[in-house]
């Protein structure tokens, strides 16, 4: 174990980062949870709503990559603080405007500021935990996201019922500022990568690797594919699941919020349990290929099959909620195991950028999934259009899982990337 590992401080940072992701995901889901009253108030068609929901992701990917490269040069503490301040401010215009253009601009700015949030947050967390202890804290961060969905599902419908749907955006702006104050007081920068590199006690490449080599590595590419399909399912759940519960399955607005909360209550322990299981396998000496790559691939395939079951079996509304909850709790394993595998094969000095590229490629699904779902809902009358959207997500998850089974091997990738780059040319001395 690295001498720089401070268990108590490390976990306090992980908890702060989990709260960071909690706020982040409440920001994301709020539009989905106010979809029906917002569409009614603004007279939006499903495709128009899909444009507003998807606008969050228009610059999400580009800014996510930019933030990742900045994380290689700027302390993560200050990057995280700056992002949280900006996204808190971006909530407020929606409170006072009825303009669709203002809605879109505010959501685009929110996406810009939240684009680097997950990769920079993971990068910051990795500075406090050694490789063999990273699955669980990152899973806790991810479940902070799920807890945000739970809290949002329980509170946003009630805020909407009492004060109108716009009031939610004011509440979120205030909560974001509160987190900023806590992070300013208690946040800190870890040094575990610096000390580990100095003692050469990690197996990741110690020298910088050309990005062309990193981005064409089979494990890295497989991660990108699997992250994309997992994010497709996530963005679909964020933007269309609440509407499906109301318009597709017939629940009232508040009952739909409770059903959404129930789904999250299933996903949180499932996600943490799967990450703990994977980490347990690692501590028992199981290879990362099996404990992380194969494990994550099988989880994605299972989630995909569950979504496809919506059209195969004659299920009640409640059974459909439980089925989607289990699927939604299985596929997010990629958010903890995917970055861990990237961390295995990427030099610490370049990890922030690769994590950001991975997240940004995945987030491109956030642009496509709401629009595709909106089109399917418009094309098909009744709940079947919503179900087709989730089945499409299931097919993508199965394909992504198969890619991981065939291509992903972190140990071999780390070994290959640690070897000298024979194609690199030596520059003449000046």
Backbone torsions as a table, in degrees:
resi	resn	phi	psi	omega
1	UNK	NA	139.3	180.0
2	UNK	-66.1	141.8	179.8
3	UNK	-63.7	-20.6	-175.7
4	UNK	-83.3	-3.0	-178.3
5	UNK	-77.4	114.5	177.7
6	UNK	-114.0	100.7	-169.2
7	UNK	-56.6	-50.4	-176.5
8	UNK	-61.9	-49.5	-179.5
9	UNK	-65.9	-39.6	-180.0
10	UNK	-59.8	-44.8	-178.5
11	UNK	-72.6	-28.7	175.0
12	UNK	-65.8	-38.2	176.0
13	UNK	-66.1	-42.4	179.4
14	UNK	-60.7	-38.9	179.0
15	UNK	-66.8	-43.1	177.0
16	UNK	-60.6	-40.3	178.7
17	UNK	-69.3	-32.6	175.7
18	UNK	-64.8	-39.9	176.7
19	UNK	-66.9	-37.9	174.9
20	UNK	-55.3	-46.4	179.2
21	UNK	-72.1	-30.0	176.1
22	UNK	-60.0	-50.8	179.1
23	UNK	-61.9	-41.3	-179.8
24	UNK	-56.2	-44.1	-175.3
25	UNK	-81.1	-26.2	171.5
26	UNK	-63.8	-40.1	175.8
27	UNK	-57.6	-40.3	-178.2
28	UNK	-70.5	-43.0	-170.5
29	UNK	-81.1	-17.2	-172.8
30	UNK	-56.6	-39.8	-179.9
31	UNK	-64.5	-38.1	177.9
32	UNK	-65.6	-38.7	-177.0
33	UNK	-77.3	-17.7	174.5
34	UNK	-108.7	17.7	-174.7
35	UNK	-57.5	-49.5	-174.1
36	UNK	-65.9	-51.4	178.0
37	UNK	-65.4	-33.1	178.7
38	UNK	-68.1	-44.2	178.3
39	UNK	-62.4	-38.3	178.7
40	UNK	-68.1	-46.1	-176.9
41	UNK	-65.4	-40.8	-175.8
42	UNK	-97.7	1.6	178.6
43	UNK	56.2	53.0	-177.3
44	UNK	-96.0	141.9	169.8
45	UNK	-81.2	164.5	177.5
46	UNK	-56.4	-39.0	179.2
47	UNK	-68.7	-39.9	177.7
48	UNK	-63.3	-41.7	175.3
49	UNK	-62.1	-40.4	178.2
50	UNK	-60.0	-35.8	177.6
51	UNK	-65.1	-45.8	178.9
52	UNK	-62.4	-46.1	-179.1
53	UNK	-63.8	-40.5	-177.9
54	UNK	-77.2	-18.2	-178.0
55	UNK	-62.2	-25.8	174.8
56	UNK	-52.2	-33.3	-173.1
57	UNK	-97.3	1.9	-175.3
58	UNK	-60.1	-45.2	178.9
59	UNK	-111.7	5.8	-179.5
60	UNK	-56.6	-47.8	-175.0
61	UNK	-68.4	-46.2	-178.2
62	UNK	-61.9	-46.7	-179.8
63	UNK	-69.6	-29.7	175.6
64	UNK	-63.1	-43.0	178.0
65	UNK	-66.2	-44.5	178.3
66	UNK	-58.5	-44.4	178.5
67	UNK	-63.0	-35.4	178.3
68	UNK	-64.5	-42.7	177.8
69	UNK	-67.8	-35.5	175.9
70	UNK	-64.4	-33.9	-179.7
71	UNK	-64.9	-21.2	175.5
72	UNK	-73.4	-14.9	-172.8
73	UNK	-125.0	-23.4	-177.0
74	UNK	-116.6	144.4	179.4
75	UNK	-59.2	135.5	-177.4
76	UNK	-61.7	-30.8	-178.9
77	UNK	-56.4	-44.4	-175.6
78	UNK	-79.0	-32.8	175.2
79	UNK	-63.4	-45.0	179.9
80	UNK	-63.2	-40.8	179.2
81	UNK	-63.7	-45.5	-179.8
82	UNK	-61.9	-41.2	178.6
83	UNK	-62.9	-44.0	-177.1
84	UNK	-66.0	-37.6	176.9
85	UNK	-62.9	-45.2	-176.7
86	UNK	-66.6	-43.8	-177.0
87	UNK	-71.5	-27.4	175.7
88	UNK	-65.9	-42.5	179.5
89	UNK	-67.0	-31.7	-176.9
90	UNK	-69.0	-15.8	-179.8
91	UNK	-75.7	-28.2	-167.1
92	UNK	-69.2	-38.0	-178.4
93	UNK	-57.2	-32.0	-178.5
94	UNK	-65.7	-27.8	179.6
95	UNK	-63.6	-30.8	-169.7
96	UNK	-114.1	0.3	-173.7
97	UNK	-120.6	151.7	172.6
98	UNK	-113.8	8.7	-176.9
99	UNK	-84.7	127.4	176.2
100	UNK	-62.2	-36.1	179.3
101	UNK	-62.0	-41.8	178.2
102	UNK	-64.8	-39.7	176.9
103	UNK	-57.1	-48.0	-176.8
104	UNK	-64.9	-44.9	-179.9
105	UNK	-61.4	-44.8	-179.9
106	UNK	-61.7	-41.3	-180.0
107	UNK	-70.5	-33.6	176.4
108	UNK	-65.2	-45.1	178.4
109	UNK	-62.7	-40.3	177.1
110	UNK	-60.3	-44.4	178.5
111	UNK	-64.0	-38.3	177.7
112	UNK	-60.3	-43.5	-176.7
113	UNK	-77.9	-24.8	180.0
114	UNK	-95.0	-10.5	-179.1
115	UNK	-53.0	-47.7	-179.4
116	UNK	-84.0	-0.2	-168.7
117	UNK	-58.4	-53.0	-176.9
118	UNK	-66.3	-52.2	-178.9
119	UNK	-63.1	-39.3	178.9
120	UNK	-69.1	-37.6	176.3
121	UNK	-62.0	-44.4	177.3
122	UNK	-64.3	-43.1	178.0
123	UNK	-57.9	-43.6	178.6
124	UNK	-64.7	-40.5	179.5
125	UNK	-64.5	-41.3	-179.4
126	UNK	-63.1	-21.5	177.8
127	UNK	-73.2	-7.3	-179.8
128	UNK	-113.7	-13.3	-175.4
129	UNK	-127.3	137.0	172.7
130	UNK	-70.7	166.0	-172.1
131	UNK	-55.2	-43.8	-174.4
132	UNK	-76.2	-0.3	178.8
133	UNK	-120.9	17.3	-172.5
134	UNK	-91.4	-23.7	-177.6
135	UNK	-56.3	-50.8	-170.8
136	UNK	-69.7	-48.3	179.5
137	UNK	-61.9	-36.7	178.1
138	UNK	-70.1	-33.8	174.5
139	UNK	-64.8	-38.1	176.2
140	UNK	-62.8	-39.9	174.4
141	UNK	-59.8	-46.0	-179.6
142	UNK	-63.5	-38.2	179.4
143	UNK	-75.3	-19.6	167.8
144	UNK	-60.1	-38.9	175.2
145	UNK	-61.2	-46.8	-180.0
146	UNK	-63.9	-37.4	177.3
147	UNK	-64.0	-34.3	174.9
148	UNK	-61.0	-40.5	177.5
149	UNK	-64.7	-38.9	179.0
150	UNK	-63.6	-49.8	-179.5
151	UNK	-62.0	-42.2	179.5
152	UNK	-62.1	-43.7	-178.0
153	UNK	-63.7	-32.2	-178.4
154	UNK	-83.9	-28.3	-172.6
155	UNK	-104.1	-39.9	-173.4
156	UNK	-61.0	-44.3	177.4
157	UNK	-59.0	-35.4	-179.9
158	UNK	-73.6	-39.5	175.1
159	UNK	-60.9	-42.9	179.3
160	UNK	-61.9	-42.9	-178.0
161	UNK	-65.4	-34.4	-175.2
162	UNK	-92.6	-36.7	-173.3
163	UNK	-125.2	0.3	-178.9
164	UNK	94.0	157.8	-172.4
165	UNK	-68.4	-25.3	-178.5
166	UNK	-69.0	-29.2	-176.4
167	UNK	-59.9	-26.2	-179.6
168	UNK	-59.5	-33.5	-175.9
169	UNK	-72.8	-33.6	174.4
170	UNK	-65.1	-44.8	179.3
171	UNK	-58.6	-43.3	-178.3
172	UNK	-66.3	-37.4	177.3
173	UNK	-61.3	-42.2	179.6
174	UNK	-66.6	-43.8	-179.7
175	UNK	-61.4	-40.0	178.3
176	UNK	-60.9	-40.5	179.1
177	UNK	-66.6	-37.7	177.3
178	UNK	-60.0	-43.5	178.4
179	UNK	-62.2	-39.4	-179.8
180	UNK	-57.9	-42.3	179.5
181	UNK	-63.8	-44.8	179.4
182	UNK	-62.0	-42.2	-179.0
183	UNK	-68.0	-37.8	178.4
184	UNK	-63.1	-35.3	-178.4
185	UNK	-81.2	-40.1	-169.6
186	UNK	-117.7	-12.0	179.8
187	UNK	-69.6	152.8	-179.2
188	UNK	-155.3	162.9	-179.1
189	UNK	-98.9	127.8	177.3
190	UNK	-79.9	166.1	-178.7
191	UNK	-133.8	17.7	-172.9
192	UNK	-65.3	-32.8	178.2
193	UNK	-66.6	-41.0	-178.5
194	UNK	-62.6	-47.1	-177.7
195	UNK	-71.8	-37.6	178.7
196	UNK	-62.6	-43.0	-179.7
197	UNK	-64.9	-37.3	-178.9
198	UNK	-65.0	-33.3	-179.2
199	UNK	-95.7	-2.1	178.7
200	UNK	54.1	43.6	-177.7
201	UNK	-107.8	20.1	173.7
202	UNK	-123.8	157.8	-174.3
203	UNK	-95.4	-3.9	-179.9
204	UNK	-71.7	158.7	177.4
205	UNK	-57.2	133.8	-179.1
206	UNK	-89.9	-24.8	-179.3
207	UNK	-94.7	160.7	175.1
208	UNK	-67.6	142.1	-179.3
209	UNK	-116.7	139.0	177.7
210	UNK	-56.2	137.7	-178.9
211	UNK	-62.8	-27.9	176.7
212	UNK	-61.8	-38.5	177.8
213	UNK	-70.5	-43.9	-179.0
214	UNK	-62.3	-45.3	-173.3
215	UNK	-77.1	-11.3	176.3
216	UNK	-107.0	4.5	176.4
217	UNK	-68.9	140.8	-174.6
218	UNK	-64.4	-37.9	178.3
219	UNK	-67.5	-42.0	179.0
220	UNK	-65.1	-46.3	179.5
221	UNK	-62.1	-42.1	178.5
222	UNK	-62.1	-40.3	176.1
223	UNK	-57.6	-43.5	-179.3
224	UNK	-60.9	-45.3	-179.5
225	UNK	-63.4	-47.0	-177.0
226	UNK	-68.1	-36.0	177.6
227	UNK	-65.9	-38.9	179.1
228	UNK	-60.3	-49.1	-176.3
229	UNK	-70.6	-33.4	176.5
230	UNK	-66.8	-39.1	180.0
231	UNK	-70.1	-31.0	175.4
232	UNK	-57.0	-49.1	178.5
233	UNK	-63.0	-39.2	179.2
234	UNK	-63.7	-49.4	-178.0
235	UNK	-64.7	-33.2	176.7
236	UNK	-64.8	-43.2	179.0
237	UNK	-66.1	-36.5	-178.4
238	UNK	-69.2	-37.7	-171.2
239	UNK	-100.6	-28.4	-172.6
240	UNK	-121.4	-19.2	-178.8
241	UNK	-61.8	-43.6	177.6
242	UNK	-59.6	-41.0	178.4
243	UNK	-66.7	-36.4	177.4
244	UNK	-62.3	-41.2	179.3
245	UNK	-62.7	-37.0	-179.7
246	UNK	-80.8	-61.0	-172.8
247	UNK	-83.4	-29.3	-178.1
248	UNK	-86.8	-41.8	-175.7
249	UNK	-106.2	-6.3	171.1
250	UNK	87.1	13.2	177.6
251	UNK	-77.6	150.9	172.2
252	UNK	-70.4	170.4	-177.7
253	UNK	-58.5	-47.4	-178.8
254	UNK	-71.0	-40.9	178.1
255	UNK	-63.7	-36.3	176.9
256	UNK	-63.7	-38.8	175.6
257	UNK	-61.8	-39.6	178.5
258	UNK	-67.4	-40.0	176.9
259	UNK	-64.6	-38.8	176.8
260	UNK	-63.2	-41.9	178.0
261	UNK	-62.4	-40.5	177.3
262	UNK	-60.6	-42.6	178.6
263	UNK	-60.4	-42.1	179.3
264	UNK	-65.9	-38.1	178.5
265	UNK	-61.1	-27.5	175.5
266	UNK	-78.1	-40.4	-173.0
267	UNK	-72.3	-34.4	-174.4
268	UNK	-62.5	-58.2	179.9
269	UNK	-64.6	-31.4	178.8
270	UNK	-64.8	-44.8	-179.9
271	UNK	-64.1	-45.2	179.3
272	UNK	-65.7	-41.2	179.9
273	UNK	-62.1	-41.6	178.8
274	UNK	-65.7	-40.4	178.8
275	UNK	-66.8	-40.5	177.1
276	UNK	-62.4	-41.3	179.9
277	UNK	-60.8	-46.4	178.8
278	UNK	-61.3	-44.8	179.9
279	UNK	-65.3	-36.1	177.6
280	UNK	-62.0	-41.0	177.6
281	UNK	-61.4	-40.2	179.0
282	UNK	-62.6	-43.3	-179.1
283	UNK	-67.6	-21.3	177.4
284	UNK	-87.2	2.8	176.5
285	UNK	93.9	6.1	177.1
286	UNK	-70.0	141.8	-177.3
287	UNK	-64.2	154.1	176.5
288	UNK	-64.7	-30.8	176.1
289	UNK	-55.5	-43.5	-179.6
290	UNK	-82.5	-48.7	-172.1
291	UNK	-72.6	-23.8	-179.4
292	UNK	-116.7	-55.6	-172.7
293	UNK	-68.6	-55.7	-179.3
294	UNK	-66.0	-40.3	-179.7
295	UNK	-58.1	-49.4	-179.4
296	UNK	-65.6	-39.6	-179.2
297	UNK	-62.0	-44.1	179.8
298	UNK	-65.2	-38.3	178.4
299	UNK	-61.4	-42.3	179.1
300	UNK	-64.8	-41.0	179.7
301	UNK	-63.8	-42.6	178.7
302	UNK	-62.1	-44.4	179.0
303	UNK	-60.7	-41.6	179.3
304	UNK	-63.1	-42.0	179.0
305	UNK	-64.1	-37.5	178.8
306	UNK	-64.1	-43.2	177.0
307	UNK	-62.4	-41.2	179.7
308	UNK	-64.5	-25.6	-179.7
309	UNK	-65.8	-15.8	178.0
310	UNK	-57.0	-35.2	-178.5
311	UNK	-96.7	-10.1	-176.2
312	UNK	-89.5	-39.0	-175.0
313	UNK	-111.0	151.1	177.2
314	UNK	-87.6	95.0	-172.9
315	UNK	-108.2	151.2	172.9
316	UNK	-75.1	168.0	179.4
317	UNK	-59.4	-43.3	-179.2
318	UNK	-65.9	-40.6	178.3
319	UNK	-62.4	-36.6	177.4
320	UNK	-65.4	-38.2	178.3
321	UNK	-62.5	-45.4	-179.0
322	UNK	-65.8	-42.0	179.5
323	UNK	-60.7	-45.6	179.7
324	UNK	-68.9	-29.9	177.2
325	UNK	-65.7	-44.3	179.1
326	UNK	-65.9	-42.5	177.1
327	UNK	-62.2	-42.4	179.9
328	UNK	-68.8	-20.9	177.0
329	UNK	-90.4	-13.2	-177.6
330	UNK	-92.0	-44.3	-176.1
331	UNK	-68.1	-29.9	179.8
332	UNK	-66.2	-1.0	174.4
333	UNK	-54.8	-25.9	179.4
334	UNK	-65.1	-24.1	-177.7
335	UNK	-75.1	-17.4	174.3
336	UNK	-105.1	-43.9	-177.3
337	UNK	-78.4	-33.7	178.7
338	UNK	-60.1	-54.9	177.0
339	UNK	-60.5	-34.4	178.2
340	UNK	-62.2	-40.2	178.2
341	UNK	-70.0	-36.0	174.0
342	UNK	-61.5	-41.7	178.1
343	UNK	-62.8	-29.3	178.9
344	UNK	-68.4	-35.0	-169.9
345	UNK	-106.6	-4.9	-174.0
346	UNK	-114.0	134.8	173.7
347	UNK	-57.6	143.3	-177.3
348	UNK	-57.5	-33.7	-178.2
349	UNK	-70.1	-14.8	-180.0
350	UNK	-117.2	-1.4	-173.2
351	UNK	-62.7	-41.5	-179.1
352	UNK	-57.1	-41.9	-178.8
353	UNK	-67.2	-44.4	-178.2
354	UNK	-67.4	-40.0	176.4
355	UNK	-62.1	-38.4	179.6
356	UNK	-68.8	-39.9	177.7
357	UNK	-63.4	-42.7	177.5
358	UNK	-59.3	-48.3	-179.0
359	UNK	-64.5	-36.6	-177.8
360	UNK	-73.2	-37.0	175.1
361	UNK	-64.6	-43.1	177.0
362	UNK	-62.7	-39.9	-177.0
363	UNK	-68.1	-18.7	175.2
364	UNK	-58.9	-27.6	174.1
365	UNK	-63.2	-26.8	178.5
366	UNK	-66.0	-24.2	175.0
367	UNK	-79.7	-42.7	-172.4
368	UNK	-78.7	-43.1	-172.9
369	UNK	-60.8	-47.5	179.8
370	UNK	-62.7	-37.3	179.5
371	UNK	-68.4	-44.3	179.0
372	UNK	-61.4	-42.1	179.0
373	UNK	-64.7	-42.6	178.4
374	UNK	-59.0	-40.5	178.8
375	UNK	-65.4	-43.3	179.7
376	UNK	-65.2	-37.9	178.6
377	UNK	-66.5	-40.8	179.0
378	UNK	-67.7	-35.7	-175.9
379	UNK	-74.1	-26.6	-172.3
380	UNK	-123.6	127.3	179.6
381	UNK	-75.4	146.3	175.3
382	UNK	80.8	-172.5	-175.0
383	UNK	-68.6	-14.7	-175.1
384	UNK	-62.9	-30.1	178.4
385	UNK	-64.8	-41.4	176.6
386	UNK	-62.6	-41.9	-178.6
387	UNK	-65.8	-38.0	176.3
388	UNK	-59.8	-38.3	179.6
389	UNK	-62.5	-42.9	-179.5
390	UNK	-73.4	-31.7	176.1
391	UNK	-66.4	-40.5	175.3
392	UNK	-57.0	-42.9	176.2
393	UNK	-60.8	-39.5	178.5
394	UNK	-62.4	-41.6	178.0
395	UNK	-62.3	-42.6	178.7
396	UNK	-63.5	-39.5	178.9
397	UNK	-63.4	-41.6	178.3
398	UNK	-62.4	-44.8	179.6
399	UNK	-62.4	-42.6	178.8
400	UNK	-63.5	-41.1	177.9
401	UNK	-62.4	-38.2	178.4
402	UNK	-66.3	-37.5	176.1
403	UNK	-60.3	-44.5	179.2
404	UNK	-63.1	-41.7	178.9
405	UNK	-61.3	-36.8	-175.2
406	UNK	-82.8	-36.4	-167.6
407	UNK	-110.6	-29.4	-165.4
408	UNK	-81.8	125.7	177.4
409	UNK	-152.9	91.4	-174.3
410	UNK	-60.1	-40.5	-178.3
411	UNK	-62.0	-45.5	-180.0
412	UNK	-66.2	-37.6	179.2
413	UNK	-66.0	-42.6	178.5
414	UNK	-62.3	-40.2	178.9
415	UNK	-65.1	-42.4	-178.9
416	UNK	-67.0	-42.5	-177.0
417	UNK	-75.4	-20.1	176.5
418	UNK	-77.8	-20.5	-179.9
419	UNK	-71.7	154.2	178.6
420	UNK	-59.8	145.9	179.0
421	UNK	-84.6	99.7	-175.2
422	UNK	-68.8	-18.2	-178.9
423	UNK	-86.0	-12.3	-178.9
424	UNK	-72.1	137.4	179.8
425	UNK	-97.7	138.7	177.6
426	UNK	-78.1	126.1	-179.4
427	UNK	-79.3	137.9	179.6
428	UNK	-66.2	146.6	179.4
429	UNK	-68.0	142.4	-179.7
430	UNK	-97.7	NA	NA
